[in-house]
Amino acid sequence: MKQFLIFTVKTLFLLFLLLVVLDFLYTTVYLQSSNRGKIEYVYNSEARNYDVVILGSSRANNHFVAPLFLEKGLKTFNYGMSGGHLFEAALLLKLMIARKYNIKNVILEADLNLSNAHRDDGVSARFMPFIHDSKIIKDHFSGEEDFKPLYYIPFYRYVAFDSKIGFRELYKTALRQPTTYLAFLGYYPLKKKKGNMKNDIRALKPLQNKYYEEIKQICAANKINLIAVMTPMCTNTKGLDYFEKVNQIYPEIHNYESVVEGDQYFSSCGHLNDSGARLFTNKIINEFFSK
């Protein structure tokens, strides 16, 4: 019995040591990465200067054509992330400020993502390699239910989010294989082929969103002009009064839900195709940056 206990203790100790070593190796690789995704692109960067930074979900990523801003002499990058919530947008902005980014304007897509104050596991997983390296990330995740195992158990986060930061992603990161996420200054164009052109958002209710409030506070503290907007949806959407409800809570958010009309400009009901995105982006540039 005594020998069995000794064997068990030794096995657990070796397992723990292996997890610590693997955690260190994985984290070291991700700390060298800057060409796989937008989070690493910011985290492993130094100070940058921008006239315009774009934040939000896919409805930012697919709707704001960053090169059109550049044509107007505005240094711009679209940091919108497909699937992302305001949880991730606020954290990304915090990291930019910590890295001494000089930002004049932030365009924030704040519409459907105001209906929740949760993280998106797929997007937030990309912050996980840096949770021990960054107090900002640690503090941002500290209120999450699974924070303790993610933070205190070695290698647990790489297992829990294997599909995003596991071995396959580690391998591609180590080989420095680029992705399309950083192409076109972060803008991701969608094709003209239409997907689902019906939508029902009646179940969504905008909230007094704490992460939107955080973004406002960060911008105010750092003298950044915040332009919060709601982006277009197709007319065949049930519950379009959602956007009016947003303005009842946050009247400062500009409502562009109906500024692009016609199914030919949409890839799906909630996402403009490249042609529609160019119409919308030019509208934003003319209204906010024409001078």
N, C-alpha and C positions, 0 to 999 in steps of 0.2 A: 504493500500500500504506500509506504514511504517513497519507494522508488518511482511508483506511478505518479505521485504528487510532484516529485522533483522533475520528472520527465515532462509533465504537464506545464509546470512553471517555466521550464527552459523553452518549451515549444512556444508558449505564449509570448515569452520575452523575444525570441527570435522573430516571431511573426510581427510583433510590435516594431522591432528594429527594421525589418524589411519594409513595413509601411512607411516608416520615417524616411528611409532611404529613397523609396519610390516617390514619396511626396516631394522631397528635395529635388530629385532629378526632373520630375515633371515641371515643377515650378521654375526651375532654372531655365528650361527650354522656353517656356512661355514668356519669361522675362527678357528673352532675346528677340521676341517676335514683334513685328510691326507691319506686316504686309498681308495678314490673313483676314483681319476684320477691323471694324471701326473702334472697338473697345481697346484692343492692343495698340492700334494706331495712335490713340490718345495716350494710353497709359505709359507706353515706352517712348514718349516723345519729350521734346523740350519746348520752350516758349514758341508760339506761333502768333502771327498777326492775321486777323480776319476782319473784313468789313461786315460779313454776314455769316453766321453759323445757323444751320437749320437742324432742328431737333423734333423728334416725334416718332410715330410708328411707320408702317408701310405707307400710310396716307401722307407722310412727309417724304419718305424715301422715293416713292413713285410719282409724286406730284410737283416737286420743286426741281426744275432743271438748272442745276448749279452752273453749268457752262454759260447759260444765258446771262446770269449775273456777271460772270467774268467778262463777257463781251461788253458790258456797260462799265467796266473798270472797277468792279466790286469783287475783291478777293473773297471767295465763298467756298464752303464745303458743306455738303449735305450729310449730316450725321444721323438722319432718320434710320431706324432699324425695324425691319419687318417683324411684326409680332410684339414689338416693344411697347411698354406702357410708360406712364410718366415716372414711375419708380426708377426705371433705367435712364430716362432722359435727365432727370434731376441729378442722378449720380454721375453721369457722364459730364454734365456741366460743372459739377464740383471738382472733378479731376482736371478739367481744363483750367479752372481758376487756380488750382494748386500748382499747375505747371506754368503759371504766369502767362497764359494766353491773353493777348490784347484783342478783345472782341468789341466791336462797335454796336452791332445789332444781332439779336437772336430772334429768328423766326421760329415760333413754336406751334406745331400742329396740336391744337387742344380742342378736340371734339368728342369722338366716341371714347377716347381713352380717359375722359373725365368721369366716366361711369364706374370706374373701379380704382381702388388704391392698393392694388396687389402688384406683385412682381410677375413678370413672365419668366417661367423657369428656363425656357430655351435661350432667351437673350441674357438673362441675369447669370446664367451658368458661365458666360464668358468672362465675368468678373472674378469668378471663384479662384483661379490660379493666384490671384494677387491679394487674397483676403488677409494673409499673414504679413504681407509686405506693405499694406496700406491701411492706416488708421481710418481714413475716409471711407473706404469700402467696408471695413469691419463695423464702423459705427452705423453705416447705412443699413446693413443687414442685421444689426444687433436686435431689432425688434421682431425678426422673423421667427416663427415657431421652431424651425429646424436649425437655428443659428448655432446652438451648442455643439451638436454632432458635426456640422459643417466646419466649425472653427477648431474644435478641440480634438477630434479624432483624425489622426494622420491618414491622408490618402482617401478618406471617406468621400470627400467632395468629387474626386475624380471618378470614383465608382458610381456615385449617385447620379452624376451627369455624364456618364460614359459616352453617350451619343454626341455630345458637344465638346468635351475636353478630355476624352479617353484616349486610348492608345492610337486609334486611327488618326485623330486630329493631331496628337503629339507627333506622330510620324511625319505628317505633311508640314507641320510647323517646323520641325527640325530640318527638313529639306528646303524650307523657305519657299514652298509652293504658293504662288500668289492666288488670289481669288478675284472675283468680279466686284466685290463689295466696295472697293476703293476706286474703281474705274469711274470715269465721267464725273470726277470730283464728288463721289459718293452717291450721285443720282443713279437710280436703276430704272431704265425705260421699260415699259410694258408694251407688248405687241397689240396690234389692232384687233386681233381675234378676240371676240367677246366671250366671256364666261357667263356666270349667272347674272342675268340682268333683272332679277327680282330680289328685293331685300325687305326685311321686316325688323325694324329696330324699336318697335313699340315697348319691348321689355326693358330697354335701357333707360336708366335715369341718371342724369348728371349729378355729381356730388360736389360738396365743398371739399375739393381734393387737396390733401395736404402736400402732395408732391408738386402740384401746380403752384401752391402757395410758396413752397421752397424755391422754386425756379424764379418766381417774382421777387422774392427777398434777395436771392443771389444777384440777380440783375440789378436791382436797386442799389445794393451795397457796392457793386463794382461799376456803377455808372454805365450799364449796358442798356441800350434801348430794346425793350421787349415788345415784339409784335406777335401777339397770339392770334391765331386764325383758325377758323373751321373751313375745311376743304370740301370740294364738290362731291356730290353723290348723284346717282341717276334719279330721274323723276319718278321711276317706278319703284319707289321705296315707301313702305308703310311706316308711319311714325316720324315723318319729317319735322313734326313740331318739337322733336327732341332738341333741335338747334335753337329754337326760341326759348326753350327751358334753360339751355345753357346761358343765354343772355340775361335771363332773369336772375341767375346767380352771379354771373360774371359779365356785366354789360360791356367791359373793355375788350372782350374777344370779338374780333371781326368775323362776321358771318359771310362766307363765300360759298355756302352749300349749293346755291343755285346759279353761280356765275358762269358755269359751263353747261350748256344744254345740248342734248342730242346724243343718242346711243353710239353714234359713230366716233365719239370722243372718249368712250369708256372701254376698258378691257374687261371689267366686271362692274357690278353696280356700285361698289365702293371704291373703285380704283380707276383713275384716268389712264388711257393709253398715252403713248409718247406725244401724239398730236394734241390731245386734250391737255396734257401737262404743260406743253409749250404755250398754249393759249392762256392757261391759268397763271403760269409763271410770269408771262409778259404783263398780265393784269396786275399782279403783285408789284412788279418792278415799276410800272408806270404810276401806281398809286402811292407807293412808299419811297421810291428812290429816283423819281424823275428829275428832281432838282440836283 
